[in-house]
Amino acid sequence: MGLLDGKVVLVTGGGNGIGRDCALIAAQQGAKVLVNDLGGGLAGGDEGSAGPAESVAQEIRAAGGQAASNSESVTSLKAVEGMVEQALDTFGGLHAVINPAGILRDGMFHKMTEADWDKVIEVHVKGSFNVARATIEHFRNQEDGAYMFFTSTSGLLGNIGQTNYGAAKMGIAGFTIIAARELRRYGVTVNAIAPGALTRLTENLGGPVTEDRKERSNPRWVAPIAVWLASEESREVSGRVFEAGGGILAIAEGWHRGPTLEQVADPTTLGSIVKDMMAKARKNAGMNGQDLD
Ligand SMILES: NC(=O)c1ccc[n+]([C@@H]2O[C@H](COP(=O)([O-])OP(=O)(O)OC[C@H]3O[C@@H](n4cnc5c(N)ncnc54)[C@H](O)[C@@H]3O)[C@@H](O)[C@H]2O)c1
């Protein structure tokens, strides 16, 4: 018995890294998988290749599972609608979407080009919207469905050099929370994962690639929570952000209102008031998830 027996799962960006492991483990748990991947470069472009998605689909079939591939881009709503049709035509259903398709175009904000801003927002934020928009009628009608979006500590906690990516990933976290509230009544869950994994996206970041880091940060540690969230066992869990990989599984706790006063009319009084509030407020978290010193 697998967690996803009888289920059909679309995995975008499934040709590499975390998406690949999500596709493989979803198939091991009994899912029929539509593996999507544009097959593009790290920084994303318009050109891609069908190779990565098809090779993961082949790997699943070789292991006795059922899989098909798709090499369109999540940046096109029409293309994602085509993925839904493909899943329905090929496997007769669609029950969950795991959406790790993503790119990076890092750089300090003062040097960032408009193209680097736009492309990262397009792939991550618009891509997440497209994936949700193209599938929601189907999920609502069957009163069942699960979305797993991908956010990042780069946005949740704030990593230098990634304003475009961090803004995109915070956008995805916000989208997740709101969509979860909207869709609860239809039996559709929406969660996000902030992964930590050694992939082509991160191999040049975060210091030396030791054997220990390779093992702890293997993308296979991210996939289990994505696959579980795709299953019916997880139906009580929605609107949450999980951190997974790099040695941990955690829930990222959201923003809360801190020290609160009555509203203030006179800006000249705010100096001491804000100083006092700042002293009482919890600090923002640093990249380790703990209060900044
Ligand atoms: N690796 C990490 O530690 C880490 C940390 C935080 C967040 N993330 C997020 O996790 C997700 C997966 O990252 P990864 O590390 O596995 O990266 P990866 O580069 O190994 O895999 C991403 C895949 O997405 C595909 N892709 C890119 N643009 C696409 C598009 N428009 N349409 C369809 N497919 C597209 C790529 O071809 C690639 O195969 C991303 O959203 C990333 O931002 C990763």
The ligand as a Gaussian input file, in Angstrom:
#p B3LYP/6-31G(d) Opt

LIG

0 1
 N       17.929000      23.671000      -3.413000
 C       17.630000      24.417000      -2.338000
 O       18.303000      24.363000      -1.283000
 C       16.464000      25.335000      -2.378000
 C       16.326000      26.252000      -1.329000
 C       15.215000      27.062000      -1.311000
 C       14.268000      26.953000      -2.299000
 N       14.434000      26.083000      -3.328000
 C       13.386000      25.991000      -4.338000
 O       13.086000      24.641000      -4.589000
 C       12.698000      24.475000      -5.949000
 C       13.525000      23.403000      -6.633000
 O       14.879000      23.810000      -6.648000
 P       16.090000      22.843000      -7.007000
 O       17.150000      23.185000      -6.053000
 O       15.613000      21.468000      -7.125000
 O       16.510000      23.430000      -8.437000
 P       16.905000      22.691000      -9.802000
 O       17.499000      23.730000     -10.689000
 O       17.702000      21.477000      -9.516000
 O       15.499000      22.224000     -10.377000
 C       14.556000      23.162000     -10.809000
 C       13.939000      22.632000     -12.085000
 O       12.910000      23.551000     -12.521000
 C       12.939000      23.573000     -13.927000
 N       12.325000      24.796000     -14.417000
 C       12.837000      26.053000     -14.355000
 N       11.996000      26.920000     -14.937000
 C       10.922000      26.209000     -15.341000
 C        9.722000      26.556000     -16.004000
 N        9.476000      27.819000     -16.355000
 N        8.830000      25.581000     -16.289000
 C        9.082000      24.295000     -15.952000
 N       10.227000      23.915000     -15.324000
 C       11.126000      24.850000     -15.029000
 C       14.401000      23.500000     -14.285000
 O       14.602000      23.072000     -15.629000
 C       14.918000      22.520000     -13.248000
 O       14.933000      21.213000     -13.751000
 C       12.832000      25.863000      -6.588000
 O       11.573000      26.513000      -6.547000
 C       13.801000      26.573000      -5.674000
 O       13.638000      27.964000      -5.722000
 C       15.517000      25.268000      -3.399000

